[in-house]
Each structure stands twice: as C-alpha cells, then as structure tokens.
Amino acid sequence: MANALVSIQIIPKTKNNEDVIPYVDRAIEVIAKSGVKYFVSPLETTMEGELDQLLAIIQDMNAAMIEMGSPNVISQVKIYFNPSGASMDKLTEKYR
C-alpha cells in the first residue's frame, strides 16, 4: 500500500523565454514511465506511492529538465505522508 501522496509543480527556466509546455510534458512523461498512480491537474500533478520512490521521481524530473536545456528548475512540492496508507481516491471520495 502507498504511504505518501506528493504533489509537484515543476517550473523550468527556459532559454530565450521558450514555451514551458514541452518541458512540463516531459516531466509528466517521467512520472508516467515510473508506473506510479498519478493525476494531472491544471497547476500541479499528484503522485501516489512510497515516499522514497516519489522523491526519486522528482529527482528524475528535475534531471530531465536540465537534459532538455533548462539552466535551472524550481520544484514546488507538497507531501502527505501516512505510514498506515495514503490514497488520492480516499482523500477525495466525498467530492466525487
């Protein structure tokens, strides 16, 4: 069972004020390839899994931004940690 939810908004600096959308698409691709459950919303993406794994994914996302040519990246992260279990569905079920 997952023990954490991590929401991330990744803000890569781009060369010559390029559009950030291709960078964000690449960051979401990193999440998708990881195999964790995730949900994309307009301002951030939330992942569900083991905290260590989710933090490693964030590291991979930042590395992917640099590989694309971003000189630096800001990652705004929110973490919900519960050793007894963490679930996006459980936390939002009353709103669906």
DSSP file with accessible surface (Angstrom, degrees, kcal/mol):
  #  RESIDUE AA STRUCTURE BP1 BP2  ACC     N-H-->O    O-->H-N    N-H-->O    O-->H-N    TCO  KAPPA ALPHA  PHI   PSI    X-CA   Y-CA   Z-CA
    1    1 A M              0   0  182      0, 0.0    84,-0.1     0, 0.0    86,-0.1   0.000 360.0 360.0 360.0 142.1    0.0    0.0    0.0
    2    2 A A        -     0   0   16     84,-0.2    84,-1.9     1,-0.1    48,-0.2  -0.321 360.0-167.8 -64.0 146.8    1.2    3.5   -0.8
    3    3 A N        +     0   0   28     46,-1.0    79,-2.8    82,-0.3     2,-0.3   0.355  63.2  41.4-116.5   3.6    2.4    5.6    2.2
    4    4 A A  E     -AB  49  81A   0     45,-1.7    45,-2.2    82,-0.3     2,-0.4  -0.999  50.9-155.7-152.2 151.4    2.5    9.0    0.5
    5    5 A L  E     -AB  48  80A  15     75,-2.5    75,-3.1    -2,-0.3     2,-0.4  -0.991  21.1-171.9-118.7 133.2    1.0   11.5   -1.8
    6    6 A V  E     -AB  47  79A   0     41,-2.3    41,-3.1    -2,-0.4     2,-0.4  -0.992   6.0-164.5-130.2 123.4    3.3   14.0   -3.4
    7    7 A S  E     -AB  46  78A  16     71,-2.6    71,-2.5    -2,-0.4     2,-0.4  -0.898  12.6-172.8-104.3 137.9    2.1   17.0   -5.5
    8    8 A I  E     -AB  45  77A   4     37,-2.7    37,-2.4    -2,-0.4     2,-0.5  -0.995  21.2-169.4-135.1 137.1    4.6   18.8   -7.6
    9    9 A Q  E     - B   0  76A  61     67,-2.3    67,-2.8    -2,-0.4     2,-0.5  -0.995  20.9-159.0-116.7 116.5    4.6   21.9   -9.7
   10   10 A I  E     - B   0  75A  16     -2,-0.5    65,-0.2    65,-0.2    17,-0.1  -0.853  10.0-173.8-103.4 131.2    7.7   22.0  -11.8
   11   11 A I  E     - B   0  74A  67     63,-3.3    63,-2.3    -2,-0.5     2,-0.3  -0.834   7.4-169.7-127.0  90.0    8.9   25.4  -13.2
   12   12 A P  E     - B   0  73A   7      0, 0.0     2,-0.4     0, 0.0    61,-0.2  -0.588  22.7-126.2 -81.5 141.2   11.8   25.1  -15.5
   13   13 A K        -     0   0  119     59,-2.6     2,-0.3    -2,-0.3    59,-0.3  -0.704  32.5-152.2 -77.5 137.8   13.7   28.2  -16.7
   14   14 A T    >   -     0   0   16     -2,-0.4     3,-0.9    56,-0.2     2,-0.2  -0.826  16.6-104.7-115.3 155.0   13.8   28.1  -20.4
   15   15 A K  G >  S-     0   0  111     -2,-0.3     3,-1.6     1,-0.2    55,-0.0  -0.536 100.8  -3.3 -72.6 137.9   16.2   29.6  -22.9
   16   16 A N  G 3  S-     0   0  161      1,-0.3    -1,-0.2    -2,-0.2     0, 0.0   0.818 125.8 -66.4  51.9  34.5   15.0   32.8  -24.7
   17   17 A N  G <  S+     0   0  156     -3,-0.9    -1,-0.3     1,-0.1    -2,-0.1   0.842  79.9 179.7  56.7  38.4   11.6   32.6  -23.0
   18   18 A E    <   -     0   0   88     -3,-1.6     2,-0.1     1,-0.1    -4,-0.1  -0.240  40.8 -84.0 -61.3 159.6   10.6   29.4  -24.8
   19   19 A D        -     0   0  106      1,-0.1     4,-0.3     2,-0.0    -1,-0.1  -0.428  33.4-149.6 -63.7 134.9    7.3   27.8  -24.0
   20   20 A V  S >> S+     0   0   56      1,-0.2     4,-2.5     2,-0.1     3,-0.6   0.641  77.3  90.3 -83.6 -12.9    7.4   25.7  -20.9
   21   21 A I  H 3> S+     0   0   85      1,-0.3     4,-3.1     2,-0.2     5,-0.2   0.895  83.9  51.7 -56.6 -44.7    4.7   23.2  -22.0
   22   22 A P  H 3> S+     0   0   64      0, 0.0     4,-1.8     0, 0.0    -1,-0.3   0.891 111.9  49.3 -59.8 -32.9    7.2   20.8  -23.8
   23   23 A Y  H <> S+     0   0    8     -3,-0.6     4,-2.3    -4,-0.3    -2,-0.2   0.930 111.8  46.8 -68.5 -45.6    9.2   20.8  -20.6
   24   24 A V  H  X S+     0   0   41     -4,-2.5     4,-2.6     1,-0.2     5,-0.2   0.918 110.1  54.0 -63.3 -41.2    6.1   20.1  -18.4
   25   25 A D  H  X S+     0   0   94     -4,-3.1     4,-2.0    -5,-0.2    -1,-0.2   0.907 109.1  49.0 -58.2 -40.8    5.0   17.4  -20.9
   26   26 A R  H  X S+     0   0   68     -4,-1.8     4,-1.9    -5,-0.2    -1,-0.2   0.907 108.9  52.2 -66.6 -40.6    8.5   15.7  -20.4
   27   27 A A  H  X S+     0   0    1     -4,-2.3     4,-1.7     1,-0.2    -2,-0.2   0.925 110.4  47.9 -62.3 -41.7    8.2   15.9  -16.7
   28   28 A I  H  X S+     0   0   33     -4,-2.6     4,-2.9     1,-0.2    -1,-0.2   0.878 107.0  57.4 -67.4 -34.0    4.8   14.2  -16.8
   29   29 A E  H  X S+     0   0   82     -4,-2.0     4,-2.7    -5,-0.2    -1,-0.2   0.900 102.6  54.6 -61.8 -38.9    6.3   11.6  -19.1
   30   30 A V  H  X S+     0   0   18     -4,-1.9     4,-1.0     2,-0.2    -1,-0.2   0.933 110.6  46.1 -59.6 -44.4    8.9   10.8  -16.4
   31   31 A I  H >X>S+     0   0    0     -4,-1.7     3,-0.8     1,-0.2     4,-0.7   0.947 111.7  50.8 -62.8 -48.7    6.1   10.2  -13.9
   32   32 A A  H ><5S+     0   0   43     -4,-2.9     3,-1.1     1,-0.3    -2,-0.2   0.905 108.7  51.5 -58.3 -42.1    4.1    8.1  -16.4
   33   33 A K  H 3<5S+     0   0  155     -4,-2.7    -1,-0.3     1,-0.2    -2,-0.2   0.736  98.5  67.3 -69.0 -19.8    7.1    5.9  -17.1
   34   34 A S  H <<5S-     0   0   39     -4,-1.0    -1,-0.2    -3,-0.8    -2,-0.2   0.746 101.7-131.2 -72.1 -24.9    7.7    5.3  -13.4
   35   35 A G  T <<5 +     0   0   68     -3,-1.1    -3,-0.1    -4,-0.7    -2,-0.1   0.412  58.9 135.2  89.6  -1.2    4.4    3.3  -13.2
   36   36 A V      < -     0   0   15     -5,-0.6    -1,-0.3     1,-0.1     2,-0.2  -0.423  65.2 -99.8 -77.7 156.8    3.1    5.2  -10.1
   37   37 A K  E     +C   48   0A  87     11,-0.8    11,-2.7    -2,-0.1     2,-0.3  -0.562  54.7 169.8 -70.5 136.5   -0.5    6.3   -9.9
   38   38 A Y  E     -C   47   0A  89     -2,-0.2     2,-0.4     9,-0.2     9,-0.2  -0.978  28.3-152.5-149.9 160.7   -0.8   10.0  -10.8
   39   39 A F  E     -C   46   0A 104      7,-2.5     7,-2.7    -2,-0.3     2,-0.5  -0.983  13.1-147.4-138.7 123.6   -3.3   12.7  -11.5
   40   40 A V  E     +C   45   0A  68     -2,-0.4     5,-0.2     5,-0.2    -2,-0.0  -0.805  21.5 176.1 -92.4 126.2   -2.6   15.8  -13.6
   41   41 A S        -     0   0   36      3,-2.5     3,-0.2    -2,-0.5    -2,-0.0  -0.736  46.7 -92.1-118.9 173.9   -4.4   19.0  -12.6
   42   42 A P  S    S+     0   0  131      0, 0.0     3,-0.1     0, 0.0    -2,-0.0   0.820 120.3  22.7 -59.3 -31.9   -4.1   22.4  -14.1
   43   43 A L  S    S+     0   0  130      1,-0.2     2,-0.3   -34,-0.0    -3,-0.0   0.529 129.0   6.3-115.5  -8.7   -1.4   23.7  -11.7
   44   44 A E        -     0   0   48     -3,-0.2    -3,-2.5   -35,-0.1     2,-0.4  -0.979  60.8-123.4-163.1 167.3    0.3   20.6  -10.3
   45   45 A T  E     -AC   8  40A  12    -37,-2.4   -37,-2.7    -2,-0.3     2,-0.4  -0.977  21.0-150.4-122.3 134.7    0.5   16.8  -10.6
   46   46 A T  E     -AC   7  39A  20     -7,-2.7    -7,-2.5    -2,-0.4     2,-0.3  -0.898  10.6-166.1-108.5 134.4   -0.1   14.5   -7.7
   47   47 A M  E     -AC   6  38A   0    -41,-3.1   -41,-2.3    -2,-0.4     2,-0.4  -0.870   6.8-151.6-115.6 152.7    1.6   11.1   -7.4
   48   48 A E  E     +AC   5  37A  34    -11,-2.7   -11,-0.8    -2,-0.3     2,-0.3  -0.985  47.3  76.7-125.4 130.1    0.7    8.2   -5.1
   49   49 A G  E    S-A    4   0A  10    -45,-2.2   -45,-1.7    -2,-0.4   -46,-1.0  -0.986  82.1 -22.5 169.6-158.5    3.3    5.7   -3.9
   50   50 A E     >  -     0   0   81     -2,-0.3     4,-2.5   -48,-0.2     3,-0.4  -0.665  57.5-127.2 -81.3 135.8    6.1    5.0   -1.5
   51   51 A L  H  > S+     0   0   34     -2,-0.3     4,-2.6     1,-0.3     5,-0.2   0.880 107.2  52.3 -54.5 -45.9    7.7    8.3   -0.4
   52   52 A D  H  > S+     0   0  137      1,-0.2     4,-1.8     2,-0.2    -1,-0.3   0.912 111.9  46.8 -57.3 -43.5   11.3    7.2   -1.3
   53   53 A Q  H  > S+     0   0   86     -3,-0.4     4,-2.0     2,-0.2    -1,-0.2   0.913 111.6  50.6 -65.8 -42.3   10.2    6.3   -4.8
   54   54 A L  H  X S+     0   0    0     -4,-2.5     4,-2.0     1,-0.2    -2,-0.2   0.906 109.6  50.3 -65.8 -38.7    8.2    9.5   -5.3
   55   55 A L  H  X S+     0   0   75     -4,-2.6     4,-2.0    -5,-0.2    -1,-0.2   0.887 108.8  52.7 -66.2 -35.5   11.2   11.7   -4.2
   56   56 A A  H  X S+     0   0   42     -4,-1.8     4,-2.4    -5,-0.2    -1,-0.2   0.884 106.4  53.7 -65.7 -36.9   13.4    9.8   -6.7
   57   57 A I  H  X S+     0   0    7     -4,-2.0     4,-2.7     2,-0.2    -2,-0.2   0.917 106.4  52.2 -63.8 -40.7   10.9   10.6   -9.4
   58   58 A I  H  X S+     0   0   17     -4,-2.0     4,-2.5     1,-0.2    -2,-0.2   0.925 108.5  50.8 -61.4 -41.1   11.1   14.3   -8.6
   59   59 A Q  H  X S+     0   0  140     -4,-2.0     4,-2.3     1,-0.2    -1,-0.2   0.934 110.9  48.5 -60.8 -44.0   14.9   14.0   -8.9
   60   60 A D  H  X S+     0   0   90     -4,-2.4     4,-2.3     1,-0.2    -2,-0.2   0.877 109.3  53.5 -64.6 -37.2   14.4   12.3  -12.3
   61   61 A M  H  X S+     0   0    5     -4,-2.7     4,-1.7     2,-0.2    -2,-0.2   0.935 109.7  47.3 -62.7 -45.6   12.0   15.1  -13.4
   62   62 A N  H  X S+     0   0   40     -4,-2.5     4,-1.9     1,-0.2    -2,-0.2   0.915 111.3  51.2 -63.2 -41.4   14.5   17.8  -12.5
   63   63 A A  H  X S+     0   0   42     -4,-2.3     4,-2.6     1,-0.2    -1,-0.2   0.901 106.7  54.8 -62.4 -38.5   17.3   16.0  -14.3
   64   64 A A  H  X S+     0   0    2     -4,-2.3     4,-1.6     1,-0.2    -1,-0.2   0.871 105.3  53.2 -64.0 -35.1   15.1   15.7  -17.4
   65   65 A M  H  <>S+     0   0    0     -4,-1.7     5,-2.3     2,-0.2     4,-0.3   0.927 110.3  46.7 -66.2 -41.7   14.5   19.5  -17.4
   66   66 A I  H ><5S+     0   0   87     -4,-1.9     3,-1.8     1,-0.2    -2,-0.2   0.921 109.0  54.9 -65.8 -41.6   18.3   20.1  -17.3
   67   67 A E  H 3<5S+     0   0  151     -4,-2.6    -1,-0.2     1,-0.3    -2,-0.2   0.834 104.0  56.1 -60.9 -31.0   18.8   17.5  -20.1
   68   68 A M  T 3<5S-     0   0   71     -4,-1.6    -1,-0.3    -5,-0.2    -2,-0.2   0.549 130.9 -94.2 -78.6  -7.0   16.3   19.5  -22.2
   69   69 A G  T < 5S+     0   0   24     -3,-1.8    -3,-0.2     1,-0.3    -2,-0.1   0.466  74.7 145.8 110.4   2.7   18.4   22.6  -21.8
   70   70 A S      < -     0   0    3     -5,-2.3    -1,-0.3    -6,-0.2   -56,-0.2  -0.585  40.4-150.8 -71.1 129.3   16.9   24.3  -18.8
   71   71 A P  S    S-     0   0   79      0, 0.0     2,-0.3     0, 0.0    -1,-0.2   0.788  75.7  -3.1 -73.4 -24.4   19.6   26.0  -16.8
   72   72 A N        -     0   0   82    -59,-0.3   -59,-2.6    -7,-0.1     2,-0.4  -0.981  63.9-146.4-160.8 165.1   17.7   25.6  -13.5
   73   73 A V  E     -B   12   0A  31     -2,-0.3     2,-0.5   -61,-0.2   -11,-0.0  -0.998   5.0-151.8-139.9 139.0   14.4   24.4  -12.2
   74   74 A I  E     -B   11   0A  95    -63,-2.3   -63,-3.3    -2,-0.4     2,-0.5  -0.953  16.1-169.6-106.6 129.3   12.1   25.3   -9.3
   75   75 A S  E     -B   10   0A  37     -2,-0.5     2,-0.6   -65,-0.2   -65,-0.2  -0.971   7.1-161.1-120.6 115.4   10.0   22.4   -7.9
   76   76 A Q  E     -B    9   0A 106    -67,-2.8   -67,-2.3    -2,-0.5     2,-0.4  -0.872  20.9-172.8 -95.5 121.8    7.2   23.2   -5.6
   77   77 A V  E     -B    8   0A  59     -2,-0.6     2,-0.4   -69,-0.2   -69,-0.2  -0.936  20.2-169.6-125.4 137.5    6.4   20.1   -3.6
   78   78 A K  E     -B    7   0A 126    -71,-2.5   -71,-2.6    -2,-0.4     2,-0.4  -0.986  14.1-162.7-120.5 136.6    3.7   19.1   -1.2
   79   79 A I  E     -B    6   0A  90     -2,-0.4     2,-0.5   -73,-0.2   -73,-0.2  -0.977  14.3-172.6-126.3 129.2    3.9   15.8    0.7
   80   80 A Y  E     -B    5   0A  92    -75,-3.1   -75,-2.5    -2,-0.4     2,-0.5  -0.988  17.6-174.9-112.8 118.9    1.3   13.9    2.6
   81   81 A F  E     +B    4   0A 104     -2,-0.5   -77,-0.2   -77,-0.2     3,-0.1  -0.968  14.9 161.8-121.1 128.8    2.9   11.0    4.5
   82   82 A N    >   -     0   0   47    -79,-2.8     3,-2.4    -2,-0.5    -2,-0.0  -0.852  25.4-158.3-145.6 105.1    0.9    8.4    6.4
   83   83 A P  T 3  S+     0   0   99      0, 0.0     3,-0.1     0, 0.0    -1,-0.1   0.770  95.5  60.0 -56.4 -23.5    2.7    5.1    7.2
   84   84 A S  T 3  S-     0   0  107      1,-0.3     2,-0.1   -81,-0.1   -81,-0.1   0.600 127.0 -65.5 -80.3 -12.2   -0.8    3.5    7.6
   85   85 A G    <   -     0   0   16     -3,-2.4     2,-0.4   -82,-0.2    -1,-0.3  -0.310  40.8-143.3 134.8 142.2   -1.6    4.3    4.0
   86   86 A A        +     0   0    5    -84,-1.9     2,-0.4   -82,-0.1   -82,-0.3  -1.000  19.9 174.1-134.8 133.8   -2.2    7.2    1.6
   87   87 A S     >  -     0   0   36     -2,-0.4     4,-2.1     1,-0.1     5,-0.2  -0.976  29.7-153.8-145.8 126.8   -4.7    7.3   -1.2
   88   88 A M  H  > S+     0   0   22     -2,-0.4     4,-1.4     1,-0.2     5,-0.1   0.917 103.5  52.0 -59.1 -44.7   -5.8   10.0   -3.6
   89   89 A D  H  > S+     0   0   84      1,-0.2     4,-1.2     2,-0.2     3,-0.3   0.915 109.2  48.9 -60.9 -43.5   -9.2    8.3   -4.0
   90   90 A K  H  4 S+     0   0  134      1,-0.2     3,-0.4     2,-0.2     4,-0.3   0.909 111.5  48.8 -64.5 -42.3   -9.7    8.0   -0.3
   91   91 A L  H  < S+     0   0   87     -4,-2.1    -1,-0.2     1,-0.2    -2,-0.2   0.733 122.5  32.9 -71.8 -21.0   -8.9   11.7    0.4
   92   92 A T  H >< S+     0   0   40     -4,-1.4     3,-2.1    -3,-0.3     4,-0.4   0.422  83.9 106.1-114.8   2.8  -11.2   12.9   -2.4
   93   93 A E  G >< S+     0   0  110     -4,-1.2     3,-1.4    -3,-0.4    -2,-0.1   0.829  76.0  58.2 -58.1 -33.8  -14.0   10.4   -2.4
   94   94 A K  G 3  S+     0   0  164     -4,-0.3    -1,-0.3     1,-0.3    -2,-0.1   0.690 105.2  52.7 -72.6 -12.1  -16.6   12.7   -0.8
   95   95 A Y  G <         0   0  171     -3,-2.1    -1,-0.3    -4,-0.0    -2,-0.2   0.422 360.0 360.0 -99.0   0.2  -16.1   15.2   -3.7
   96   96 A R    <         0   0  199     -3,-1.4    -3,-0.0    -4,-0.4     0, 0.0  -0.753 360.0 360.0-113.3 360.0  -16.7   12.7   -6.5
